[in-house]
């Protein structure tokens, strides 16, 4: 759990770097990839979590500009560029608007009473959840997957390992 705003920002920045690597690997062609015909596309999934960051933070008292046209999935480059901008703006807004004491404040979050520290952790988990979905769809679309919490198939090959350990 985060005790200081800087604790959160440090983890946020690490997670943002991992997410940025995934988003930078997208192509416009890959954005239409789906698990099943009625399912969300890869583009819809990544645009959802990118454009949702300001909405999520505004909901819980951190003021920042919303993403323009959040309903329309833009190009892969625009998605990656928007995440770079929004993730940096989110860290700055939290640093400027919240104190360490703010993290202990409790408020209603989706029907549960939670501390702001838990709410921020929920934002990171939300992005990690969708980032995982995105990497599966990226693999199905034929894209290489960047390392997130360890080497991907491509990363293992670069390390000279043909069969990753179980």
URGI-V104475 format. One line per field, one symbol per residue. phi: phi as a letter, one per 30 degrees, with the letter a starting at -180 (. if undefined). psi: psi as a letter, one per 30 degrees, with the letter a starting at -180 (. if undefined). A space follows every 50 residues. Layout:
phi->???
psi->???
This chain:
phi->.dcbddededdeddddddddddddddbedddddbdbeddddedddddedd ddeddeddecjcdaddddhddcdddedddddddeddddddddddddccce dedddcbdbhibdbddddddddddddddedddeddddddddiddcddccl ddeddddddicdcedd
psi->lkeleeeeeeeeeeeeeeeeeeefflleefffkleleflkleeeeeeefe ffeeeeeeeggjklklkkhffkjaleeeeeeeeeeeeeeeeeeeeeflle eeffkklkjhgkklleeeeeeeeeeeeeefeeeeeeeeeffgllklkdgl kaeeeeefggjejll.
